[in-house]
Amino acid sequence: MTADDIWNAMVDLISGMDYPTGDAVKDEAFLLFQFHSAMEGGGHESFLNLFEEDIEKVGPSTFFHGLIQSLIRIGGAAYAEIEKKYGLPLWQGYKALEEGGLEEEAFYVLIEKADKKYTALDPQMDRLLKTYFEELYGKRGSS
């Protein structure tokens, strides 16, 4: 299979998953791909919207810790640093805004800072995910 074939196969697989799956490898692939997709499609606000239920279910500290560890595992330490710095404050702002306890402008100033840091790293995440998917495909294919 070509790299594009592997990418497409992984995207098809992930698209058909209900998260969490109960399989740590599948959950990590899902989380990383959806993180990337949401960030590319609408930034941190889009990501928070997408994972709101999951963040509330496991707790924000646990959720962001898992995301940060997954980013580090695939070589995305720079992305992990962004989430270390902004993940919890963005989540707290997101919830406070939802409950009327934060001015919209303050939240969007923070969103803009975090999104600019993410965008400044482009296109590293594409490359990291492609490599990660190829490694997963190789491991699953050889098992």
Protein Blocks (a to p, Z undefined) as FASTA:
>chain_A
ZZklmmmmmmmmmmmpccdehiaklmmmmmmmmmmmmmmmnojmlmmmmmmmmmmmnopk
lmmmmmmmmmmmnopammmmmmmmmmmmmmmmmmmmmnopacfklmmmmmmmmmmmmmmm
pcklmmmmmmmmmmmmmmmmmZZ
